[in-house]
């Protein structure tokens, strides 16, 4: 399927700064690309094909590879000087200022298990900072999109985040990757903070979907996002980070004194309390 409309527009110049890109036009093109590939993911759902495992539970399908290959090819045609970092295939141009981070199917385990919780996630980083984010919720046919300075949207609806103002009102998504591999000191921190959060907040969710969880924080379906182990992959959250930041959420990577930094995102009225809870010894 060829490009058409905005996807043929010249959008890239040099590598000096985001001023050399029309981020609005880039976002429109990526929305179209994500929706197209989302339709392919949905069409292939009844016949996923070969399934392989990267470890005991982390799986990849033929569809993951097909979609990542198609997105990689399209982005290379539009932005030949940009870098690319995918979930399943080799990267390209690792030294470029602009880097595309792609998760072709965020939620492959759900996809294989015939659950509807999966998405296509595409983000553009400029010198390490996410500046464009598109997350296509495949089964709902919803497109979350945002770019730096342009606001956050679900299709055409502006997103402004949740309105929770007290910890005991908060429904938080907690991401917990690699818990089976945590060294003892990190496991103790994780278990201690998980219990503290369960006691202080209204409710915890553990969706295992970094991109959609961030987007649902922007809609107000969730009130906070916490990576409790620090091992969420950049491809899983980069696009969602742009969506939630442009919706007015506060976000920070916290050095908790053990293991990797943990990502916390929440509305400003409760961010400081959650931050203190996570940093408290």
N, C-alpha and C positions, 0 to 999 in steps of 0.2 A: 504494500500500500504506500503510495508516494506522498510527499508533502503537498500541502495546499494552503492557501491563505497565508496566515501569519508565519507559518513555518518556513516560507521562502523569503521572508523579509531579512535584509542584512541587519544584524543586531550587535555584532561584535567588532571592536576595534583593536587597539593595543592592550597591553596588560598593565597599564599604569594605575588604574583605579576603577571603581564601579561607574564613574561618569562616562566611561567608554562603552558602556552597555546600556541599552534601553531595557531596564529591568521589568517594566510593565509588558513590553513586547515579548521578552524572554519568558515571562510567566505565562502569557497566553499560549505561546508555542508549546510549553511544557505541559500545560493543562490538556491541550489537544493530544499530545503524545501519550500522556498517562491514561487518558480516557480510551484512546485507541488500544493500547496494550491491555487495559482493564477488560475491554470487550473480548480480546483474545483469551485472556485468563479465564473468563467466564465460559466462553465457547469450548475451551478444552477441559472444563471441570469434569464432565462425564467420562473422559478418557485421558487421564493424567499421564499415563505411560510409565516409563522406568523411574523407579524410586531408589535413591542411594542415601547412605548415611555418612555425615562428616564425623559424628561420634555416636554415642549410644542413642541419643534422642534428636540430634540436629540433622534434619533431612533436607534433601534437595531433589527436585523433580525435573523432568524434561522441560516442563513449562517454565520453571525458574530460568533455565538456561536459554530457552527461546526468547523470553521477554527481555532478559538482560542483554542478550546479543542484539536484539532489535533496537533497544534504547541506546545502547553503546554506539551502534552504527549511525543512528539518526543524529545523536549529539555530535559525533565526530564530523558529520557532514555539515552541520550548522556552525560548529565551533571548533575548527580543526586545531587551533592552538591551545585549547583547554585540556586539562587532565581529566581522568576518569578513574573512579574507584567503585567497583561493584561488589556485590555480595558473593558472587560465584565464579567470576572470571578474572583474568589478569587485567591489571590496570594499564593506563597509558599516560604519558607526559606527567610523571610524578612531580616535576619541579615547577609546573605552571602555576601562576598566581590563582587562576580560576580552576577549581576542581569540582567535578560532578560526583556526587555520592548517590548511589542507586541501590535500593532493595527491590528487586523485581516482584517478589511476593513476600511482604512482611506478614508473617503468620502462616508459613508453609504447613506447619502441623495442623492448623485449623483447616486449611485448604484440602489437604489429603484426607482429613477426617470428616469432610462434608459439613463443616461448620462455616458460617458466613463471615467470620471475623478475620478478614485478610484484606490487604491493600497493596497498591503500587505506590512506592515512595521515591521521589526524585528531589534532590536538593543541589543547589549551587553554592559553593563556598568561594569567597574571595580572601586570599591570604589567611585561611583558616576560619573565617567568620561566615556563617551561613547567611546568604542574602536573598535567596529564592527558595521557597519550599512548596511543593505540590504533593498532596496525598490523596489518592483516588480510592475511595471506599467502594470496592468492586461490586458487591452484591446490592448495595443501596444506590449505586450509580451517583454517588455524591463526590464532589471535588472540593477539597479544602485547598486553599491557595493563599500565598502571601509573598510579598517581597519587601525588602528593607525600605521603610518609610512610606509604604503604600497601603497599610492596613491589612487586616486578616479577614478572610471570607470563606463561607461555605456556599459554593456556587455564587449567587449574587447577593447573599445576605451577609452583612457586616457582623463580625464576631467581636464581643467585648469581654468574654471571660465570665467566671462565676461571681456571685455576690456574697459568698460566705464570709462572715466577719468574726467568727469564733471557732476555736479548734473543735469544740464539741458539736459543731455543725458540719464538719468537713468530711467528705467522702474522697479518699485519696487512692490513687493507683500506685502500688508499689511494684517496681521491677526487681526481680531477684535472680538474675542469671548467674550461672556458675556456682550456685550454693553447694553443689556436691564436690567442688574442688577447693573450697575456701580453706586456707590454713587456720589453725586454732584461734589465733588472735583476731582475725577477721570474722570468723564464724561467731565468736563471742560478741563482738560489736553488733553484728547483724542481728543475732537473736535478741540481744538486749534492746536494741532500738525498735525491732518489730513488735515486741511486747509493749514498749512505751507508747508507740503509735496506736496500737490496738486499744490501749487504756484511755488515751487522750482524745482520739478522734471519734467521729460518729461511726465511721465504717471504713474498712479497707477492701480494696479490690486488688487482684493480681492477674491482670489480663494477659501479660506477656506480649504486648503490642506497643512498642514505644511510640511509633508514629501516630496511630489512631488514638492512643491514650492522650497524647499531647493535644491532638485536635479536639477531643472531647472535653479537655480542660478549657480550651478556647470557647467551646459552645456553652459551658456551664454544666454539662452532664457529669463532670468530675470537678473537684475543687482543688486538688493538688496532685503533683507527680513527684515521686521519690524513687531514685535508683538506689536501692539499699545495699548493693554489693560493689558498684562501680565498674561493672564489666559489660554494661550495655554497649553494643557496637555503634560506632558513629553513624553508619548507614541506617540504623533503626530509629534514630532520633533527630537527625539533622534537619529534615524537612519539617517535622513537627515543631522543632524549636523556633523556626521562623514564624510559623502560624501562631504559636502561643505568645511569643514576644510582641508581635504586631497586634495581638488582641489585648495587650496591656498587662500581661502577666510578668511577674518578676522571676528571674532565673539566675542561678549561680551554681558553679561547681565547687563543692565544699571539700576542703582538706580536713578530714575528721581525725587525722592522727594515726590511721592504720589503713593500709591498702590504698587503692586508687581513690581519686576524688569522686564524690557522689553528686549527681545532678539533682537539684531541687528546683521546682517551679510551683508558684502559688500566687494568688492575688496579693497585692501589697498589704492589705489589712492583717493578713495572717502569716505572711512570709517570715517576718522576724521571729515569731514564736516558734514556727517549725524549724527555722535555722538554729535557734538556741537549743531546741530539743535534740537535734542531731549532733550538735557540737558539744553538748554538755557531757562531761566525763562521768 
